[in-house]
Every structure is written in structure tokens, then in C-alpha cells.
């Protein structure tokens, strides 16, 4: 398992245990703590809990869909003469369309808005005003029994989760070490050392390549360059005119765009300014901010950071 993947697994473990509302008393005995074993058990509990929760939600929905039709057992198809039951929840206003089909049907229940209709046909009826309701082939009492089993299984899994929470503090303390190991592994993957030879791999913007090449020549260092491959993931370098550079800060505040995506800094800067102007439609606020801008105009222009927030 790579260092980065192992770190992600531990972070999932830590989050899963942190979200449990009733943690056990924390164990401090590091001699009894096996980080990999706790991670394996916790992720297994997480997987089973997700599976049981999905199954429970499915059963609850299926039982709710079946409730208006009652609890019954389907007869074998050959005893039905290859006829099947098709279930529909039809608004009262659309019931004449059902009658026009000429198929045998039965209204088993009505409420204020809908009629619950069973149509008898060998194939799914065509021309029904609504889509059919899927209720499956198992009787409702069987689904209710399955639901009880699943809910008991969820309680058992939550009990396992509660037991594992006693290692939460030790996992949290161990995360820092894992992060250091992952950072060290990433750095080692970008370097090469053998006897007196040392190699370093990294990324450089294309417009800075002449500067880097000149540095390598002056220091008698060999440099080899290549374009980014399709499966590479270089860091993103955004460069805009000084009067648009503030847009970079706005973009990076939310998320740095990917290397192969278009740079949204100019659009974000202009649209943000427009929307901000719309929000500050009150002339008093606009006048106040304009006065502050004029007051600090020279001071902002005296530093590179200040010039990012005002045009030259």
C-alpha cells in the first residue's frame, strides 16, 4: 500500500470514528494498539454499515409502496394462465383513460387524490396514464421480517463501531506521523541518490524554462526537460496582467483549477466586481468604499501585494 493511499485510509477511519456520537473511554496503552488492524476492522465496519443502511432504505421504500395494496402472496404464473398483475397509482382524473383500455382491472383503494389500480394482463399494458409501481415478488410480511433482521444487523455493526471508538485518540495522534511519512515518501519519489550523484524531479512553467536553463549552465548542472504527458498531473500556474491578478486570489479561495482546464481568473474577477457592485447598490456604501480606495491608493501601489487589488 502506498503512503498516500494508506494516509487516505486512516483519514477515513478517523472520520468514521469521530462521527459516532457516543465514544468509549479512550485507550492510552500504545502497546495494545495495532493501527493497521484497527484500520482494517473500522473500514470493514464502515462498508457493512453502508450496505445494511442501503438495504434498510430499500426495504422501507418497498414496504411503503406495497402498503396500499395489502399483504398477499402471488400465485404461480402457470396457475394464473400466464396473466400478471400490474400495479398503478392513478389520479382520479385519469381513471377514464384506464377504462378505455378495455383490460380487466380492480380498484383496491382510494384516497383524496389517487386510485390504486391493479390491471390484469399477460404483458405490461400500453397507454396507461402513469408508470407502474414496482412492488417486487415477495409478500409484505417477508419484507417486514427482512427489515427487522437488517435493523438488528445495523445495531450489531454500530456496537462494533462503538467498541472501535476507544482507539480514536491513538489514531488521531498517529495521523500526524502518517502525514509526515506520506510527505517524505512523495519527496523521495522526486529525488534520486546514488553515490555522489543526486537527481531532483519537479515542474517549472514553460516561460521560466530559459531562466532555469541558464541557472543550470552557470552551476554546471545537467538539466533534462520534457512536456507534460497526458497522464501527468502538474501543479497549476496562473499568471494574469497585474490589473486582473486579484482574480487569481478569488479563484484559489474556492479551488485551484486543474492544469488542463481554462483559467477562469479574468471572468471571476470581472463578474465578482459586477455582482459586488450590484450588491452595493446603495450610493452611500459605494461612496465610502471609493473614498477609502482613494485614500489608500498610493499606499496600495507601493507594494506588490497592494497592486494586486488596484489597477496600475
N, C-alpha and C positions, 0 to 999 in steps of 0.2 A: 504494500500500500504506500503510495507516495505521501510525502509530508503534507502537501496541500490538501489531498483527499482526506487524510487522517484528521487534519485540523477541522475540516468541514463536518466530519462525522462526530467529533467531540462537541462542536458547537451545536449540532442538532440534539445531541444527548443533553447538553446543558440547558438548552431552551425547553426541551420536553419536560425535564425535571423541575425547572424553575416555574413553569406554568401550572404545576399541580398546587392547589391551594393549601393542602394540609401536609406539610413536610414532616417527616420523622425527625427525632433528635439526631443531630449531626454527629457522625463518627469522625474522630480525630486520629484514629490509630492508622498511621500510614502503612504499617507493616501488614495490615489486613486488606489493604486497598490495591486491587488489581484493575488499573484504568482500562485496559483493553477488554477485560471480561465484563466490567460494568457497562462499558460502551456497547458491547455485543448484546447483552441482556436488555439494555434500555432500548436500543433500536429495534430489537425483536418485539418488545412490548409495544412500542410505538406502531410498528407495522400491523400487529394483530389488532390493536385498538382501532386503527383506521379501518381495517377490514370489517370488524364487527360493527363499527359505527355506520359504515355504508350499508351493511346488510340490515341493520336495525331500521335505518331511514327508509330503505326499500320496502321492508315488510310493513312499516307503519303506513306508507303511502298506498300499498296494495290493499291492506285491510280497510283503509278508509274508502278506497274505490269500490270495494266489494260490499261494504256495509248496507247501502241502499237495496242491494239485490237479495240480501238474506244469506243464510248459510246452507249450502246444498252440495251434493256430490254429483258430478257428471256421470251419466250412463255411458257404457262403451259405445263407440261410434257405430258398430255394426247393429247394435240394438236400436239405434236411432234411425236406421235406414240411411246412413251417411249424411243425415241432416245435422246441422250445427246451430248452436245458439250464438247470436251476435248481439252485443250489449251496447246501448246508446243512451246518452243523456240529451234529450231533445227539448229545446224550448217549446213552450205551449204553442206559440205562433207558427212553428214549423211542423206541427203534427199532421196537418192536411197533406204535406209532401210525403210523409211516411205512408199514409193511407193510399196515395196514388200509385205506390209501387206495386200494389197487389200481392204482397207477400204476407204470410201469416205473422202476426206479432201480438205481443201482450204487454200491456202497461202494468208493471208490478208496483209502481209507487209514483206519487205526485207530490211536489212541493209548490211553493208560491211561484216558481219560475219555470221549472222543468218537469218533464215526464220521463220516467225511467223505463225504457222500452227494450224488450227482448224480441228480436226478429229471428225467425226460423228459416234457414236457407242452407243449401248444400255449399254454396260459395258465398264469399263476402258480398253483401248487397251493394249494387251500384246506384248512385243517385240519392243516397242518404244526405240529409241537410247538414249533418255533423259527422265528425270522425268517431269511430267506435271506441269504446272504453275497454282497455286491456285489463282483465282480471285474472288471467292465468288459468291453470287447470286444477290447482289444489283448493280444497274447501277452506272456508274461512277459519274453521276451528283448528285446522292443521297449521295455518299461517300464524294464528294466535299462539299456539304451542311453540312454534319455532321462534316467535318473537320473545317469548318468556325465556327460552334457552339462551338466545343471543344476549338478552339483558343481563342474565346471570353470568354469562361469559364476560361481558363488559365489566361487571363488578369484580370478577376474579382478576382480570387484567389490571384494573385500577388498583387492586390490592397489591399486585406485584409492583406497579409503578410507585405506590406509596412506600413500599419497602426500599426501593432503589433510591428514593429521595434522601436517604441518610448519607449517601455519598456525594451529595450536591456540592458541599463546600470544598471537599477534596478535589472534585472535578474542576470547579471554578478556579481553585488555586493552581491546578495543573495546566489550565488553558494557557496561562502566560508562558510557561515553559514550552508548550507545543507551538505557540506562535513564534517564539524565538527559534525553535528548531526548523519550522517551515520557512522563516526568513533566511536562516542560514543555508538551508537546502537550496532555496531559489538563488541565493548569491553564488553558491558553489557551482550550480548549473551554468552560470555565466562566466566562469573562470576556468582556466586550465593551468596546472602547475606540474612541471617535470624537470627535476634537477635545477638548472639555472634558467630555465625557460618559463615564462609566465604569459598567459594569454587572458584577455578580457573581451567579452562579447557584450554589445549594447546597441542602442538605437541613437541615431542622430538625424535631425531634419536635413533634407536634401540641400537647402540653401546654406547650411552650416558646414557642408562637407569640405569645401575648399579650405576653410579655416582649420578643420581637423587635420586635413592632409598636410597643410603647412606646419602644423604643430608636430606631426609625426616625423616629417622630414628634418626639422630643426633638432629634434631629440633623438634622431636615429632609431626610430621605432617603426616596425613594419605594420602596415595597415592594409586590410583587405575589405572591400565593400561590395555589397550586392543589394539589389532591390528587394523589397519585402515580398515574400511568397504569398500565394492565396491563402494558405493555411496558417500564416503567421498572425500574431496579434500585437502589433506595435502600439506603443502609447500614442495618444493624440496630442498633436502640437497645433495650437490655434494661434495665428498671427493676423491681426487686422490693423488698419490705419489707427492712429492714436485716437482719433475722434470717435472710433467705433470700438475701441478696446474694452470699454466698460461692459459691452455686451458679453465678452468672454466671462466676466465675473458672474453675470446673471445666469449664463448657461451652466457654468460649473457649479453654481449654487444648487441646481437641481440634479444634473447628471452630465458628466463629460461625454460628449458624443463619441461614437465609435470611429476608428481610424478610417474606415471606408465609407462613412456617411458624410453628407454635406454639412458644412459648418453653418450653424444657424445664428451665429453671433450678430450679424447685421440686422437680420429680421427681428430677432428678440429685442435688440437694443431699440430699434425704431418703434416696434409695436408696444414695447413696455412704456416708452416715453409717451406715445399717443394715449394708451389706456390710463397711464398715470395722470396725464393732462385732463382726461375725461372725468376721472375720479375727483381731481382737484378743480372742479368747475367753478368753485367759489372764488371770486376775484381777490378776496382778502387773503386766502391761503396762497394763491399764486403770487400776489404782490409780496407777501412776507418771504416766501422762498426765493423770489427773484432778488429781493434786497439782500438776503444772506449770501446769495451767489455772487452778487456784485461786490459785496464787502470782502469776501474771501477769494476773489478772482485771482489777484496777483499771488497770494499765498499758495493757492492750489496749483498755480502754474510754476511754482518754484521747485516742485518735486515731481519725480516721475509718477509716484502713486497718485498725486493730486491731479496730474494732467490726464489720468485715465477717466476722470469724472467731469471733464470740461473740454470742449474743443480748443485747439491751439489759437 
